[in-house]
C-alpha cells in the first residue's frame, strides 16, 4: 500500500491509515482521537398529542380532580426517520524521518486537494465537486465513497530550517455519502477486503 506520507517501517500496518483520492494516497498513523459515529434519527411525533391537550381546560380540570392523565405510552412512541451518513473523526499523525517535504508537506497539500472543489471563476457550469475518497484504517476497516468534511491542522508543531513542518497532527472529519444499511454491512462494507 504505497502512498505519500509515513514511511516508518517500525509502525505496524494496523496503526496506519490510508486516505486515497483520485490523484494521491496519503499515509499517516491514526491517533487516539480516531472514531466512527453512527447516528439514527428517532423522534416521538405523538409527544404533545392527547385528549387533554386538545381540550386543555377540561383535561387540566380532570387531571387536577382525579390525578388521572390522558397521556399514554403511545405518546412517547418513537418513530425512525432515517440514519445520517456515518461520520469518522481521524487523528492523522505525519512526521518526517528523512524528508519533511514528501513525508509531511505533500501529504497535507494532497488532503487539502482532495477536499477542494474545482470551480470556475465566473462560469457556473463545468466545475467539479471535491473527490470521493477511500479510507483504510489499519488494513482492517475499509470505507469507500466517502467525502472529507473538514481538515484541522494546528500550526504549533516543529518546523525545519526552511519552515517546513517536521511533524503535523491533522484532525480530519469524513462522512459516507449515504447511511450505512444492513445490506451494505452484509456485503462487508467497512471490513477488510
C-alpha positions as CSV (number, residue, x, y, z in Angstrom):
1,X,0.0,0.0,0.0
2,X,2.1,2.8,-1.3
3,X,1.5,6.5,-0.9
4,X,3.0,9.7,0.3
5,X,3.5,10.4,3.9
6,X,4.5,8.0,6.6
7,X,7.4,5.6,5.7
8,X,8.2,4.4,9.2
9,X,8.7,0.6,8.9
10,X,8.7,0.4,12.7
11,X,5.0,1.2,12.8
12,X,2.6,-1.7,12.3
13,X,0.3,-1.6,9.3
14,X,-2.6,-1.9,11.8
15,X,-1.7,1.5,13.2
16,X,-1.5,3.2,9.7
17,X,-4.3,4.9,7.8
18,X,-4.5,5.4,4.1
19,X,-6.7,8.1,2.5
20,X,-6.9,7.7,-1.2
21,X,-8.2,10.3,-3.6
22,X,-8.2,10.5,-7.4
23,X,-4.6,11.6,-7.6
24,X,-2.8,10.5,-4.4
25,X,-2.9,8.3,-1.4
26,X,-1.8,9.8,1.9
27,X,-0.4,7.5,4.6
28,X,-0.3,8.5,8.2
29,X,-0.5,7.0,11.7
30,X,-4.0,7.1,13.2
31,X,-4.1,8.5,16.7
32,X,-6.2,8.2,19.9
33,X,-8.9,10.6,18.7
34,X,-9.9,8.3,15.8
35,X,-13.6,7.3,15.9
36,X,-16.6,6.3,14.0
37,X,-20.1,7.7,14.7
38,X,-23.4,6.2,13.5
39,X,-26.4,8.4,14.2
40,X,-30.1,7.3,13.9
41,X,-32.8,9.9,13.7
42,X,-35.6,8.9,16.1
43,X,-38.4,11.3,17.1
44,X,-41.6,11.0,19.2
45,X,-44.2,12.7,16.9
46,X,-47.1,12.0,19.3
47,X,-45.4,13.6,22.3
48,X,-47.8,16.5,22.6
49,X,-50.9,14.7,21.5
50,X,-53.6,13.7,24.0
51,X,-57.2,14.3,24.6
52,X,-56.3,16.6,27.5
53,X,-54.0,18.5,25.1
54,X,-56.9,19.0,22.6
55,X,-59.2,20.4,25.3
56,X,-56.7,21.9,27.7
57,X,-59.1,23.3,30.2
58,X,-61.2,20.1,30.5
59,X,-58.1,17.9,30.6
60,X,-56.4,20.1,33.2
61,X,-59.6,20.1,35.4
62,X,-60.0,16.3,35.0
63,X,-56.4,15.6,35.9
64,X,-56.4,18.0,38.9
65,X,-59.6,16.4,40.2
66,X,-58.8,12.7,39.6
67,X,-55.0,12.6,39.4
68,X,-55.6,10.7,36.1
69,X,-53.9,11.5,32.8
70,X,-54.9,11.1,29.2
71,X,-51.3,10.6,28.2
72,X,-50.5,7.0,27.1
73,X,-47.2,5.2,26.2
74,X,-48.2,5.8,22.6
75,X,-47.4,9.5,23.2
76,X,-43.8,8.6,23.8
77,X,-43.5,6.1,21.0
78,X,-40.6,6.9,18.8
79,X,-40.6,6.6,15.0
80,X,-37.5,6.2,12.9
81,X,-36.8,8.9,10.3
82,X,-33.6,7.5,8.8
83,X,-30.0,7.4,9.7
84,X,-27.5,10.1,9.0
85,X,-24.4,9.3,6.9
86,X,-21.8,7.7,9.2
87,X,-19.1,10.2,10.3
88,X,-15.5,9.5,11.0
89,X,-13.0,11.5,13.0
90,X,-9.5,10.6,12.2
91,X,-6.5,12.0,14.1
92,X,-3.8,11.5,11.4
93,X,-0.2,11.9,12.5
94,X,2.5,12.8,10.0
95,X,6.2,13.0,10.8
96,X,9.4,13.2,8.8
97,X,12.2,10.6,9.2
98,X,14.2,11.9,6.2
99,X,12.3,14.5,4.1
100,X,9.7,16.9,5.6
101,X,8.6,17.8,2.0
102,X,7.5,14.3,1.0
103,X,6.6,12.9,4.4
104,X,4.6,15.9,5.8
105,X,4.1,18.8,3.5
106,X,3.0,17.0,0.3
107,X,0.5,14.8,2.3
108,X,-1.1,17.9,3.8
109,X,-1.4,19.5,0.4
110,X,-2.8,16.3,-1.1
111,X,-5.5,16.0,1.6
112,X,-6.5,19.7,1.0
113,X,-6.6,19.0,-2.7
114,X,-9.0,16.0,-2.1
115,X,-11.3,18.3,-0.1
116,X,-11.3,21.2,-2.5
117,X,-13.7,21.6,-5.4
118,X,-12.6,22.5,-8.9
119,X,-14.8,25.5,-9.8
120,X,-14.7,28.3,-12.4
121,X,-14.3,32.0,-11.6
122,X,-17.3,33.2,-13.4
123,X,-18.9,30.4,-15.4
124,X,-21.3,28.3,-13.3
125,X,-21.2,25.2,-15.4
126,X,-18.2,22.8,-15.7
127,X,-17.0,22.8,-12.1
128,X,-16.3,19.6,-10.2
129,X,-17.2,18.7,-6.7
130,X,-14.4,17.5,-4.3
131,X,-13.0,14.0,-4.6
132,X,-14.7,11.0,-3.1
133,X,-12.1,9.2,-1.1
134,X,-11.4,5.7,0.2
135,X,-10.3,5.3,3.8
136,X,-8.4,2.3,5.0
137,X,-7.8,2.3,8.8
138,X,-5.2,-0.3,9.9
139,X,-5.9,-2.6,6.9
140,X,-9.0,-3.9,8.8
141,X,-11.6,-1.2,8.2
142,X,-12.0,0.0,4.6
143,X,-14.7,2.5,3.6
144,X,-15.3,3.7,0.1
145,X,-17.3,6.6,-1.4
146,X,-16.5,9.0,1.5
147,X,-16.1,12.8,1.5
148,X,-13.9,15.0,3.5
149,X,-16.0,17.4,5.6
150,X,-13.2,19.2,7.4
151,X,-9.4,19.2,8.0
152,X,-7.9,20.9,11.0
153,X,-4.2,21.4,11.3
154,X,-2.6,23.1,14.3
155,X,0.5,25.2,13.4
156,X,2.2,24.7,16.7
157,X,4.4,21.7,15.6
158,X,8.1,21.7,14.9
159,X,9.5,23.1,11.6
160,X,12.8,22.7,9.9
161,X,15.2,25.5,8.8
162,X,13.2,26.0,5.6
163,X,9.9,26.5,7.5
164,X,8.5,23.0,6.6
165,X,6.6,21.0,9.2
166,X,8.6,18.1,10.6
167,X,5.5,16.8,12.4
168,X,1.8,17.5,12.0
169,X,-1.3,16.1,13.6
170,X,-4.4,16.6,11.4
171,X,-7.9,16.2,12.6
172,X,-9.9,15.0,9.6
173,X,-13.7,14.6,9.6
174,X,-15.2,12.4,6.9
175,X,-18.6,11.0,6.1
176,X,-20.1,8.4,4.0
177,X,-22.3,9.7,1.1
178,X,-25.3,7.7,2.4
179,X,-26.3,6.0,5.5
180,X,-24.8,2.5,6.0
181,X,-27.5,-0.1,5.6
182,X,-27.7,-3.7,6.8
183,X,-27.3,-4.9,3.2
184,X,-24.0,-2.9,2.9
185,X,-22.8,-4.5,6.2
186,X,-23.8,-8.0,5.0
187,X,-21.7,-7.4,1.9
188,X,-18.7,-6.5,4.1
189,X,-18.7,-2.7,3.8
190,X,-16.1,-1.3,6.2
191,X,-14.3,-4.7,6.7
192,X,-11.1,-6.0,5.3
193,X,-11.3,-6.7,1.6
